[in-house]
């Protein structure tokens, strides 16, 4: 197995449990090209899987205990029976994700007798960087457990299990986008997902032939989706949908905005305006990619960032500076990617200008006395799969 940066989950499993694993699955993190905070509003998103992955090695036990260890996270945990991983049981820390997904799987399929499992997690997806390390973890765990237990779950069922683990066990009010991106990613393509119907299709990016690159700037600021800002934005959207009498903000068009501005308070209207215009930007970006209009794609990315900054208010000074420096360095477009309140930006730029971009962002952060950012070219990659 050709793991990034020396990952070797089978050896880690053997060291932790003194035996070999029965199965190894891996799942990637994701970057979102465009479509932020639209997924839980039944809207449209355009993420892609990245090269960085989380792997879960697993083996059967003869009891009903699920035990978790990792070299990538703090000390693991053992839980006797998936009922102890159910909502309201007070699970804390990273082990709540694989244990939560075991519970979520049990809600859609009967588990075999003595369903216990030993799990070992290895990951090079940076946590809290806006790259969905959580979805990579739950999808790798879901794949390993369903293979171990001989269950046949569809991609939709796997994605829903991952989302339920995050929403109901961990307490992070995320949408379905991250799990689908981690499952369905393809090399050199993004995943265009309708979060209401769950219809998904790949959209080729063709970065190489266009002479373009996608560059990720990790600001080093860390967020947690279970924290209040993300939950408050979701609650505001749900309140607005009820007030406007629509099932979700997905059901509004940009032409509706002048009409509803006088109905909602000023802050709630700005939240709605971001979601409605972001849905339109996702669809316009897909159309531009399909015709190779990459300058238009870049303009949509930048407009998305400004909407997140001004209307949704989820960016930070470091994220804003990364975008401004990228544009000054000649980028076609740049935006924050992920849930916000920290994390990373993504930049579309001529591949020849990547060194200039690195220098511009690094210098801008130093001048602002921010911590040095981590800057890397990101590669749209394949989705979750069994490794062994």
TAMOCOR-V957334 format. One record per residue. PSI is psi in degrees with one decimal (NA if undefined). Layout:
# TAMOCOR-V957334
PSI
PSI
This chain:
# TAMOCOR-V957334
133.4
83.0
150.1
137.9
41.6
14.9
136.5
77.7
-32.6
-41.8
-38.7
-41.2
-46.4
-38.8
-35.8
-37.0
-3.4
34.2
175.5
150.9
155.2
-27.7
148.2
128.2
152.2
153.7
143.1
158.7
-176.9
152.2
146.2
115.6
-45.7
152.5
68.8
131.1
21.9
-19.9
-43.5
-0.3
20.9
26.0
-151.6
145.3
159.9
69.6
172.9
150.4
146.1
171.6
-30.5
137.5
160.7
133.6
142.8
117.2
138.6
151.2
151.4
153.1
169.5
14.9
-160.5
27.3
135.4
119.5
139.4
131.7
161.7
150.0
-11.6
-14.3
169.3
177.0
138.9
-169.1
154.1
134.7
130.0
100.3
139.5
-19.5
-25.9
-7.5
7.1
162.9
143.0
1.3
-2.3
27.1
139.6
155.0
-178.2
-30.0
-15.5
-26.3
-56.9
-35.7
-37.6
-38.5
-30.8
-43.5
-44.2
-39.3
-38.8
-17.4
-13.5
-16.0
142.5
130.2
152.4
159.5
148.3
61.0
8.5
155.7
143.8
129.1
144.3
128.7
131.1
137.3
145.7
19.3
117.3
130.6
140.2
10.9
8.9
17.6
14.3
54.8
-29.5
-42.5
-38.6
-41.5
-47.9
-33.1
-38.3
-41.1
-41.2
-44.1
-45.4
-44.0
-41.9
-36.3
-43.8
-39.4
0.5
33.5
146.7
94.8
138.7
163.2
-39.2
-41.3
-40.2
-44.7
-43.4
-37.7
-42.2
-42.6
-41.3
-38.6
-45.8
-44.2
-49.5
-27.5
-50.5
-34.9
19.8
119.2
55.5
161.9
-164.8
-7.8
-47.4
-42.6
-42.2
-40.5
-41.3
-34.0
-42.4
5.0
147.7
150.4
137.7
36.5
152.9
165.7
113.9
111.9
129.0
109.7
-7.4
-51.3
-15.8
19.9
132.3
145.5
149.3
145.7
109.7
139.5
-33.2
45.6
-44.2
-53.9
-28.1
-5.0
28.9
161.0
153.3
125.7
131.6
130.3
108.5
112.5
-17.7
-12.4
132.8
141.1
168.2
124.8
-23.9
-8.4
169.5
-32.6
-45.8
-47.1
-36.8
-38.3
-42.6
-42.6
-37.9
-41.1
-42.5
-38.8
-43.5
-41.7
-42.2
-43.8
-33.7
-5.8
33.4
152.5
-36.8
163.9
-17.7
-29.2
5.3
148.8
164.6
-29.7
-18.6
-16.1
-44.3
-35.7
-41.0
-9.9
-36.0
-6.7
-35.7
156.6
163.1
-44.7
-45.4
-38.4
-41.3
-38.1
-45.1
-42.6
-39.4
-49.0
-44.8
-46.2
-30.5
-40.3
-42.9
-38.1
-38.0
-49.0
-38.4
-34.3
-42.2
-45.7
-39.9
-40.5
-38.1
-20.0
2.3
21.2
74.9
-27.8
-35.9
-41.7
-47.5
-41.0
-38.4
-37.9
-46.1
-40.2
-35.6
-43.8
-43.3
-34.8
-40.5
-33.2
-46.8
-39.2
-42.3
-19.1
55.8
3.4
176.4
166.3
-36.7
-41.9
-44.3
-40.2
-39.4
-40.3
-46.4
-42.0
-37.8
-44.0
-38.1
-26.0
5.3
14.4
147.4
-32.3
158.5
150.5
158.5
144.5
137.4
-169.5
-19.0
-174.8
29.5
-177.3
-134.1
163.5
158.8
136.9
133.2
121.7
153.7
129.0
-29.7
-17.7
4.4
-43.9
-39.2
-36.8
-47.1
-47.0
-42.8
-44.9
-44.2
-44.8
-40.4
-40.3
-39.7
-42.5
-33.6
-1.5
34.9
156.6
148.4
131.0
160.4
118.7
128.1
148.5
132.2
141.3
115.6
126.6
-179.8
160.8
-165.4
144.1
165.1
132.5
-33.2
NA
